[in-house]
Amino acid sequence: MKKTKTTKDKFTSYQVFVVTILAILQFTIILDFMVLSPLGPIVMGEMKLSAAQFSAVVSAYAFSAFASGMLAAGFADKFDRKRLLLFFYAGFIIGTLFCALATNYPALMAARIVTGLFGGVIGSIGFAIITDIFQLSMRGRVMGFVQMAFSASQILGIPIGLYLANTFNWHIPFYAIVGFSIFVWISIVIYLKPITDHIAANKGRNAFLHLWKTLTNSNYARGFLATTLLATGGFMLMPFGSNFATHNLGIPIDDLPLLYAITGIFSIVFGPIIGRLSDKMGKFRMFVIGSVIAGAFVAIYTSLGVTPLWLVILLNVLLFVGISARMISSSALVTAVPSPADRGAFMSINSSIQQLSGGISAMFAGLIVYQSADGYMHNYPLLGLVVILSMVGAVFLMRMLDRMVKRNMTASQQAATIATEMQEQQGLSEF
């Protein structure tokens, strides 16, 4: 199959489908991961889990995703990306079904490990597909739409999940994810075209040598390090967000769906706008703007006591606008780092490092904060400070990546110009 790329500003109809199906797929993956956090008070109460045990359950997904991503990296560029996507998505559906069936702590832990083994690789395959099909100048908009899945999981998935959990039990949301994901899997089978152009460049390459060379590439290492810090912030705050809102901010658990829904609506609205601005004004500049906004509101939000619902909603919306700006711009910029022959391996390793960093961060967060008998979460301002410091470090690393990408693009343009001139000279000499 030839790459479906275009120099036009508009997406082709097939590109629209690819963006849509990847966004929906990401919605199911993110929802599966994120829904466990707002269900935390229910799950912890029913299974009598401590804060450390619950953070371990959240981290189990991340650690298993890291392991599978590293194992898959060497082979990621040897197969049709569509087939890889279908294989790992099927495993993710089975793992989520195990989560729905879990009735105790060991079973839930095992289920999250299985889900992570398959689900953790899917995001990297999706990013590789985006890089194969869309030019860099379009990827900000693509990421803006794909990252809407993050917001949609809040506006649709998490409120519905909380409603189902409160009305029936916490197992029902996972059954719902399984049912919806089956339809997504079938749609991919029918409509997504094979993506195989990268296979020829990797024919005969040893998978483990390919993995090692990708890991030890100094240019790629900067991207991996940036991803490490990017993952720190989100994974540290996420596991205890609902507990903090309920016990520290005084938000009734029945109002959490409203909080997530309104935040999700604004994130969906701003996602495509941020993506378009990233393409126009530059990915790094948008990343800096998002980091300033997110850092400021992390400092405010984590220091709050009992707060009116309307103010919590306002601060949450502004915080997630900053987070969305960081996610969209950084994702688009990182896709420009690897060469075409290394995209699958790079994205797989990058996703694995993100999951590992997130898992360590979630466990570290469980050591920083602790919950007293009345449910109050202690040391949350300290956790916010650690997150802000990671954001500052990420800005410096993303600046390095931005300069490297621009240098590589300039070198490629110069090489293309020289090749064109040589062809023209050869044509004149033959004439």
URCOR-V562055 format. One record per pair of residues at least 6 apart in sequence whose ideal C-beta (glycine too) atoms are under 6 Angstrom apart, sorted by the first residue. I is the first residue (numbers start at 1). J is the second residue. D is the distance in whole Angstrom. If there is no record, write none. Layout:
i={I:I}
j={J:J}
d={D:D}
This chain:
i={1:1:1:3:3:4:4:5:18:19:19:22:22:23:23:23:23:24:25:26:26:27:27:27:28:28:29:29:30:30:30:31:31:32:32:34:35:35:35:37:37:37:37:38:38:38:38:39:39:40:40:40:42:42:43:44:47:51:51:52:55:55:55:55:57:57:57:58:58:59:59:59:60:60:60:61:61:61:62:62:62:63:64:64:64:65:65:65:66:66:66:68:68:68:69:69:69:69:69:70:72:72:73:73:73:73:74:74:74:74:75:76:76:76:77:77:77:77:78:80:80:81:81:81:81:82:82:82:84:85:88:88:88:89:89:91:92:92:93:93:95:95:95:96:96:96:96:97:98:98:99:99:100:100:100:102:102:120:123:124:124:124:127:128:128:128:130:131:131:132:134:136:139:139:140:140:140:140:141:141:141:143:143:143:143:144:144:144:144:144:145:147:147:147:148:148:151:151:151:154:154:154:155:155:155:158:159:159:159:161:162:162:164:164:165:201:210:214:214:214:220:222:222:223:223:223:224:225:226:226:226:227:227:227:228:228:229:229:229:230:230:231:231:231:232:232:233:233:233:235:235:235:236:236:236:239:240:243:244:244:245:246:247:247:247:248:249:249:249:250:255:259:262:263:263:263:266:267:267:270:271:274:274:274:275:277:278:278:278:278:283:283:283:284:284:286:286:287:287:287:287:289:290:290:290:291:291:291:293:294:294:295:295:297:297:297:298:298:298:299:301:301:302:302:302:303:336:338:365:368:368:368:369:369:369:369:370:371}
j={193:194:196:132:197:14:133:135:133:142:145:126:146:145:146:148:149:184:184:146:149:149:152:153:177:181:119:122:149:150:153:153:157:96:177:153:158:161:173:238:239:241:242:158:162:242:256:165:170:54:242:243:165:170:170:54:105:366:371:366:239:362:363:366:108:109:112:239:362:359:362:363:109:112:113:112:115:116:355:358:359:359:113:116:117:116:120:355:352:355:356:117:120:121:120:121:348:351:352:352:121:348:211:345:348:349:207:208:210:211:207:344:345:348:198:202:344:345:202:194:196:125:128:129:195:192:194:195:125:125:118:121:122:122:185:118:118:119:178:181:114:115:118:115:174:177:178:178:111:114:111:174:171:174:175:108:111:355:351:347:348:351:347:343:344:347:142:335:343:195:142:336:332:335:275:278:279:332:275:276:279:275:328:331:332:271:272:274:275:328:272:271:327:328:268:271:264:267:268:260:263:264:261:264:265:260:257:260:261:173:256:257:172:173:173:341:345:342:345:346:346:400:401:334:337:401:353:397:397:398:401:350:353:354:353:357:390:393:394:330:394:354:357:358:361:390:387:390:391:358:361:362:361:365:387:362:377:377:377:380:251:253:375:376:377:377:304:307:312:306:309:313:313:316:317:320:317:320:324:321:324:324:325:328:328:286:286:328:329:332:329:332:333:398:402:325:329:326:329:330:398:325:322:325:326:326:391:395:322:322:323:388:391:315:318:319:384:387:388:384:315:319:380:381:384:381:405:346:383:379:382:383:377:379:380:383:378:377}
d={6:5:6:6:6:6:5:6:6:6:5:5:5:6:5:6:5:6:6:6:4:4:5:6:6:5:5:6:6:6:5:4:4:5:5:5:6:5:5:5:6:6:6:5:6:4:6:6:5:6:5:6:6:5:6:5:5:6:5:5:5:5:6:3:6:6:6:5:5:4:5:5:5:4:5:5:6:4:4:5:3:5:4:3:5:4:2:4:4:5:4:4:6:6:5:5:5:5:3:5:5:5:5:5:4:5:3:5:5:4:5:3:5:5:5:4:4:6:5:5:5:6:6:5:4:5:5:6:5:5:5:5:5:6:5:3:4:4:6:5:4:3:6:6:6:5:5:5:4:6:4:5:5:4:5:4:5:5:5:4:4:4:5:5:5:5:6:5:5:6:5:5:4:6:5:3:4:5:4:5:6:6:5:5:5:5:5:6:2:5:6:6:5:5:5:4:5:3:4:4:6:3:5:3:5:5:3:6:5:4:6:5:4:5:6:4:6:5:4:6:6:5:6:5:4:6:5:6:4:6:6:5:5:5:6:4:5:5:4:6:5:5:4:4:5:4:4:5:6:3:4:5:5:4:5:5:6:6:5:6:5:5:4:5:6:5:6:5:6:4:6:6:5:5:5:5:5:5:5:5:6:6:5:5:5:6:4:6:5:6:5:5:4:6:4:6:4:6:4:6:5:6:5:3:4:6:5:5:3:3:5:5:5:6:5:4:5:5:6:6:5:6:5:5:3:5:5:4:6:5:6:5:5:5:6:6:5:6}
